[in-house]
């Protein structure tokens, strides 16, 4: 049989080969090394983007507007989450704590050349309130007035963290007068940042230098931001020079950048805490059992070995990335299995039937640990806790549920341990997070605390905090609150995830902030300049 | 046809409604921030989710009949716009993949049929076995690693539709699909080769080449077209894993995200799209039968 000697077959095969060759040639023209792009004035950034439009008031899309260097707020958070001036030069609060005066920076222009006035800021903030009901969860105003360059906001109740609230990307300042001729959700908003939108779809965004930027010369003519959702691909794109910086490289890929002279890693702990809430309506009512549970968990090993150092070991409610006394807080329940065993004995738990599980009054020491799987580290933590506590005679039953159900289970208290991976302080202040989880829930007035935990002394501190305006005193109160929560063994703090930016050394000025709002800034420059 | 569309959309509506989870909490907690109960209620009302199930369905179906597929919850864009965004990428990827599949699987499948139980046959069957067994995302990552990172022949991730960017994702899909096709082509050709007309043709002294090209292939093409039609439908539904690995903007990734966000209007829009694609393709396949096989045309008369 000699079908394959026929001309037709060879023709087909040669056509196929030609196609492949042509493809290779076309492709060969495409790729260019990272630093080439930088030298040509183009910055390429690999990210994961969740926003479908750049309308800052829709969903959480404002985060992306700010991350991409487009939008700015009146205030911003520094690397310790302290609130710093941005579009507002300074601010003060009246003696009755209800009226805030923000002085708007002079000489700032929107990217279309319109001046930034207090009137424009007022219109922008009112727009945010009108378009998104989330705005009212930060504060409710009775009036906003513009007087010269001063913006005066009056609230119905004291709002100590007003500047921090206005730093949320929901309150990105946009030029509302531009809206008559421009659809913000299709073409992007007009803001004051160093870059402005050239084109945007979810998968890829291209931005141009803002010629009217108030903060000096903008280093790049063009910024290209492809959204590369697969973490392996993102790492490869950075290695190959398809992008010059990338956000949140996965743990498994970090090693190829560590010790590589071409790249720099900026890794910090984020604002998140992974913790297990402890329900005090069941066996964990006994403080000795809670203390035993907490000091039976070797959190140092979980984070350093199991999670390969991508998490920092947990200790306190507020992560160390914020300036709330992490180092001075003392963990009364640091890892100590002997003490844990001793505490359980004191609490009256013994293994009477020899099955390896402790019991008391005929009941086994059996606890439900509710976790969800959408974050890879959570089941790992749960299994590590299960294994450690098994040695002490706990029987931990891991219940995996859909993320959607976790919130309701927390409110109803249908757990013994309940895992959370939560952002503790988007607004630079952990008050909301702390009081939601640990302030007493009296007749359902604090539904998020479904654990039955209640400490009147702690509640008094919370009440003092809600009306305290002095920054130093607030900090002191939050430190005391954390120490009380730790002393009461109210929760098991497992760890704090780290976030990172990795960049090609052709760049300088790249920095990861704990607040996750600032990726592309005017400080990012070619290293040669 | 309309009945099918109504049935499919209603079934999807029921399923999404029965699935645990709630679009409002997914929307508000994308950032894992603490949200208040009032805000959840307000958002639920804004989206019309506080209405009874049937009312929601009728509202939606009424909108579709007027050409309005509604707004996506998570994208805050009209569903039609979202579908169109991914359409170009998905269509192009499907076409290029099918061309690759034909180039790879037809010659190899025919070759292995003709050389049955000889070395070439074993090689082709071995290759197809390996191709089917390897997960496609892994093939994709391997191709990216060698052709993108090591050889720098192709870009790794452009996140837009480009000529250079389509080669690797289409090749990945083609490797996976061809592995199945080669065997099917082989089976079909073998079956035809055993027919009496082939023996007759040989007896008349026709060359093996003529038999294969003039007699066997035209007969073998009908079952292959059916298979191809189904694959085109599958490709046009988007291939989420491949789109994810190659950052290829297509409809599959969008659909997966719509489901995880419980974005009901977008899920419904996607399902309608798939249903229509399959119907149209089946129609085209049927039409191609009578065009390719004159016998069927005569029977119809």
Contacts between the chains, C-beta under 8 A, distances in Angstrom:
chain1	res1	chain2	res2	distance
A	1	B	114	5.8
A	1	B	115	7.4
A	1	B	208	5.4
A	2	B	208	7.2
A	2	B	209	7.4
A	3	B	110	7.5
A	3	B	111	7.9
A	3	B	114	5.8
A	3	B	208	6.3
A	3	B	209	5.5
A	3	B	212	5.7
A	4	B	111	6.7
A	6	B	209	5.3
A	8	B	213	7.1
A	9	B	107	6.8
A	12	B	103	7.8
A	12	B	107	6.6
A	13	B	107	6.7
A	16	B	103	4.4
A	19	B	99	7.9
A	19	B	103	7.4
A	23	B	163	7.5
A	23	B	164	7.6
A	23	B	167	4.7
A	24	B	153	5.8
A	24	B	167	8.0
A	26	B	163	5.0
A	26	B	164	5.5
A	27	B	153	5.5
A	27	B	154	4.6
A	27	B	155	7.1
A	27	B	163	7.7
A	27	B	164	3.8
A	27	B	167	6.2
A	28	B	153	6.5
A	29	B	164	7.5
A	30	B	154	7.5
A	30	B	155	5.2
A	30	B	158	8.0
A	30	B	162	7.0
A	30	B	164	4.0
A	30	B	165	7.8
A	31	B	152	5.5
A	31	B	153	7.8
A	31	B	154	7.3
A	31	B	155	5.2
A	31	B	164	7.7
A	46	B	157	6.9
A	50	B	30	6.4
A	52	B	72	7.3
A	52	B	74	7.1
A	52	B	75	3.4
A	52	B	76	6.5
A	52	B	77	5.6
A	52	B	82	7.3
A	53	B	75	7.1
A	53	B	76	5.9
A	53	B	77	6.2
A	55	B	76	6.8
A	58	B	76	4.3
A	59	B	27	6.0
A	59	B	30	6.9
A	59	B	74	6.9
A	59	B	76	6.4
A	60	B	30	5.4
A	60	B	31	5.1
A	61	B	76	7.5
A	63	B	31	7.1
A	133	B	39	5.8
A	133	B	42	4.6
A	133	B	43	6.7
A	133	B	46	7.5
A	134	B	28	7.6
A	134	B	35	7.8
A	134	B	39	6.2
A	137	B	35	7.3
A	137	B	36	5.5
A	137	B	38	7.9
A	137	B	39	5.5
A	185	B	76	6.8
A	185	B	77	7.2
A	201	B	85	6.2
A	201	B	249	7.2
A	202	B	75	7.7
A	202	B	85	7.5
A	202	B	249	7.8
A	203	B	159	4.3
A	203	B	160	6.5
A	203	B	247	7.0
A	203	B	249	4.1
A	204	B	158	7.6
A	204	B	159	4.3
A	204	B	160	4.9
A	204	B	249	7.6
A	226	B	157	5.8
A	226	B	158	6.1
A	226	B	159	3.3
A	226	B	160	7.4
A	226	B	247	6.2
A	227	B	159	5.6
A	227	B	247	7.0
A	228	B	157	4.4
A	228	B	159	6.5
A	228	B	247	4.7
A	229	B	244	5.6
A	229	B	247	6.8
A	229	B	253	7.3
A	230	B	244	5.0
A	230	B	245	5.1
A	230	B	247	7.1
A	232	B	141	5.8
A	232	B	245	7.6
A	233	B	141	7.7
A	233	B	144	6.5
A	233	B	156	6.3
A	233	B	157	5.3
A	233	B	245	5.8
A	233	B	246	7.0
A	233	B	247	6.1
A	234	B	157	7.2
A	236	B	144	5.8
A	236	B	145	6.8
A	236	B	148	6.4
A	236	B	149	5.1
A	236	B	156	5.0
A	236	B	157	7.7
A	237	B	156	4.3
A	237	B	157	4.4
A	237	B	247	8.0
A	239	B	149	5.9
A	240	B	148	6.0
A	240	B	149	5.0
A	240	B	152	6.6
A	240	B	156	5.2
A	242	B	155	5.7
A	242	B	156	4.8
A	242	B	157	5.9
A	242	B	158	7.4
A	243	B	157	7.7
A	272	B	32	7.3
A	402	B	20	5.2
A	402	B	21	5.8
A	403	B	21	7.7
A	404	B	20	5.7
A	404	B	21	3.3
A	404	B	22	6.0
A	404	B	25	6.1
A	404	B	26	7.0
A	404	B	262	7.9
A	405	B	20	6.2
A	405	B	21	7.6
A	407	B	25	6.1
A	407	B	29	7.5
A	421	B	32	6.6
A	422	B	32	5.6
A	422	B	34	7.3
A	423	B	31	6.5
A	423	B	32	5.0
A	423	B	33	5.4
A	426	B	31	7.3
A	426	B	33	5.6
A	432	B	34	5.7
A	433	B	34	6.1
A	436	B	34	5.3
A	447	B	37	6.7
A	448	B	34	6.9
